[in-house]
Amino acid sequence: MPGKSVHDLALEFRQLSEFLHTGGSPAAARQRLVDLACLFVPGCEWAGITTNPQGVPPRSVASSDDTGRLIDEIQHHCEEGPCVRAARTEEPVLTPDLTTETRWPRFCEVALEQTPVLGVLSFHLTDSPAPTALNLYSSTAGAFDHEAVTTGALFATHASAMMAHADSAHQAATLSAALSTSRQIGAAVGILMAAHKVTETEAFELLRHASNRLNRKLHVIAQDVTDTGELPGRVRR
């Protein structure tokens, strides 16, 4: 890695982890991953991350640029290729030269017609929430040599751990937000029950009607109620 060391790579991943820990989005982290792959893996000019859920077509969740996105999508459309294979196998999938590759004839034909890509190297990343692969591309046949495969494997190992952290952090944040919203609504319902001498169902209906009338989300109306003790605006029953 000319100009880039393993220490530099470890630092980048530590910063990504901190980004996620402080609420950064998994989508932004995945985008940073493909950009880093182009910087750190020898021979890599384009990169993408493909997910392949059971029963539905594969799709790209991050691409370094239009070429990275297109070469991923060609594999999805053809339903074959290194990224489709890597998403469902633990072993790296290397295609040194698309002009001589025989395993995926449809993919190779279209890729050679529509893109400058000749070399492909794909790594399995994770099985949850769906099988996912990191895909590296080069315009030079044979660019992915032993050093590139070794560096790519190290990169993929870090990426796999980071994506697992991203998913768990996102799930935790989603659960936390849901619990917070539930508490807000519950508190607002209690306040309205006491203030208006109504049942729990009737208090919730007051919230819902105010939400619809003001075109504001239910939890925002609930927050107003807990802050002021009253429904925002005038609500006539």
N, C-alpha and C positions, 0 to 999 in steps of 0.2 A: 504494500500500500504506500506508494510514493507520497511522502509528506504527511501520511496518516499512520498512526500507531495504534496498537491494541489499547494502550492507555487512553488515546483520544476517543476510541470507540466506547470504552467503558464509561468515560465521562459523559458522552452524548446520551447513553442509555440511563445513566444516573439522573441527568437533567430531565429526560423524558419521564422517568418514574416520579420525580418531584412534581413535574407538570400535572401528571394524573392525580397524584396525592392531594394537590391543592385545587382540584376540581376541573382540570383540563379535560377536553372532550376526547373520547376514544378515536373519533374520526380524524381529529387534528393530529393525534399521536400516530395513527396509521400513515397519514400523509408524510409526516416527518420520517417515518421508517423507510418508505420507498425512496425518499430524497437521500437519506443517509446511505442506503444500499448503493446508489450510483456513485457516491463519494468514496466508499470504503472497500467495495469488492472489486478486485482487479478485473478489467474487461467489461464491467457492467456500465452500459450507457442508458438503459431504461429499466424500470422496475414496476411491478404491480403486485397487489395482494388480491387473491381470488378466494371466494368462499363458495362451497359446493354443498348446500343443504340437501338432505335426502328428499327425493321426490319432486324437486323443483330445479330449474336450470341454474347453472353456476352464474356468479356475477362478480364484478370487480368492486372492491370496497376502498381501493386506493390505487392511484397510478401516478408515475412521475411526470407524465405529459401525455399528449395525444397519441404518440406512438406506443407507449406502454399500455394505454387503455385499448387501443385498436388490436394489438397482438393478443391481449387477454381475451377480448371479445371474439376474435376469430376462433380461438380454442373453445369458447363457450358455444358459439354457433355450430361449430363442427362436432361438438361433444367429444373431443379427443385432443390430446396434446400433453406436453409435460406438466402444465399446471393442473389439469384435470387429474392426471395420474398422481402427482405429488400430494394433492389435497387428501388422498385416500391411502397413502402409503408412507411408511416412516423413512424410507430410503430417499436420498437425493436423486433427482431425475435429470440427467445431463444429455443434451443434444448438441454435440460439438458443431455440427454442420447440417443445416436443414436441407441442403441440396443432396445429401447422401442418406438422410434419415428415412427408414422404411416402416417405422412403427405407426406413424400417424400420417398417412398419405394425403388425406383431405386437408388437414391443417397445414401441412408443409406446402402444398400447392397454393393455397390461398395466401398464406403468410409471405411466400416468395413473390407473389404477384402484387401484394398490396403494401408491403412494409420493407424496410431495409434490413430487417433482422435475419441473421444467419445462425447465431449461437443462442441456446436457451439453457438455463440452469434453474431448476425449481426445487424448493424445500418445503416439506410439511411443517406447518406451524402449530396447529391445534385442532382438536376434534370438537371443541365446545365453544360456542353454541352450535357450530357446524364445522365440518372439515374445511381447513383453510391452508392455502399455500402462498409462499413468497416466490415470485417469479422474476428472474434476472435475465436481461436480454443484451446481446451484443451484435454489432454490424459486421464483426470479424469472425470468420470461421476459426474454431480452435482457440478462441480468446479465453475460454474458461478452462484453464489448465489446473494442475494439482493445487497450486497456491490459491487460485480462485475458489476451488471447491472447498478447501480447508477454511479459508476466510469466510466464505459464504455460509458454511456450516456453523462457525462460531457466531456469525451475525444472526443466523436463524435461531440459534439457541437463545440468545439474548432477546430477540424479537418475540419468541414464543412466550417467554416469561413475562415480558412487558405486556403482551396482549392479554394474557391471563389476568394480570393485575388490572389492566384497563377494564375488562369485562366485570371483574368483581367490584372494582371501584364504582363503575357505572351502576351496577345492580344495587350496591349499598346506597348510593346517592338517590336512586329512584325510590328505594324502599323508605329512606329517610324522608324524602319529600312527600311521599304518600302518607306516612304516619303523621307528619306535621300538618298536612292538609286535613286529615281526619280529625286531629285534635282541635284545629281551628273551628271546623264546622260543628263539632260536638260542643265546644264552649259557647259558640254563638247560639246554637239551639237552646242551650240551658238558659242563657241570658234572656232570650225572647220568650221562653216558657214562663219565666218569672215576671217579666215586664208586662206581658200581654195576657197572662193567666190562660194559656192555651196548652194543648197537649204537645207531645214531642213531634207527632206527625204534622200538626198544624204549624208549629214553629218552623219545621223544615220547609213547609210550603211557603211560608213568608220569605224565607231566604231564597227559595227557588224563583218565586215570582219577582223579587227584587233583582235577581240576577238576569232574568229574561228581559225585564223592563228596561234596565240600565245597560243591557248588553255588556255585562262584566262577569268574569268567572265567579263561580260560586264561592271558592275559597277566598277571593278578594272581598266579596260582600261580607263573608264571615269575619274576616280580619277587621273590617270597618266596625262591625257590631261589637267585637271584643274590645276594640280601641275606644269606642264612643258610648257603648251601651244601647245604641239605637240603630235601626236600619237606615241606610243612606237615603235621603230624599223623603218623600211622604208616601206611605203605603197605606191605602184604605182597605179595610177588610169588609 
